[in-house]
Amino acid sequence: MAKSKLPDINVLRNLLDYDPQTGILTWRARGPEWFKGTDPRGAQWAANNWNAKFAGKSALNCSQRSGYRTGAVLAIPLVAHRVAYAIHTGLTEFPELDHINGDRADNRIVNLRPVSHSENAQNTALYSSNTSGYHGVMWEKSHKAWAVKINIGGRQRRIGRFKNKDDAIAARKRAETALGYHPNHGRKPIGG
């Protein structure tokens, strides 16, 4: 889902409640001012009908294959973690948000941090296609050695080749620490 521009913070706070301890968003009751001209039976009828169906219920809770919770606010498709962070902090513009523990459905405020794209990439789960069990460590058959690579500023850099896999992993870990990679980087994927 492409990032949609978030509605005004006051609009979000009028329409949704956010519990930072659980990460759950719920719909707030709406007054008739939100429904003017939307139903021939009148704005008050439309508000009462909407509130009976949705007020106090979980919002933006559709699970995507990617693991994110999504939904729509005022017909604008949004991801729940961006809305939750905005309601909690009052900020509607930030680069990216990282789910620190890797669980994209966990929208507790302690699990969300604003990051650059590069910082976000430094806290990713191990790819399912990885055969070595560690990010940036791969067997090079032609050299009969473990090659170690790491991304620095968006460019892949070679750390070296190692005959021993443990030495290769240790070199990669040292590089991650030196470059400020998040300690969760390379964790097993959620559900994997």
Secondary structure, 3 states (H helix, E strand, C coil): CCCCCCCCHHHHHHHEEEECCCCEEEECCCCHHHCCCCCCCCHHHHHHHHHHHHCCCECCCEECCCCCEEEEECCEEEEHHHHHHHHHHCCCCCCEEEECCCCCCCCCHHHEEEECHHHHHCCCCCCCCCCCCCCCEEEECCCCEEEEEEEECCEEEEEEEECCHHHHHHHHHHHHHHCCCCCCCCCCCCCC
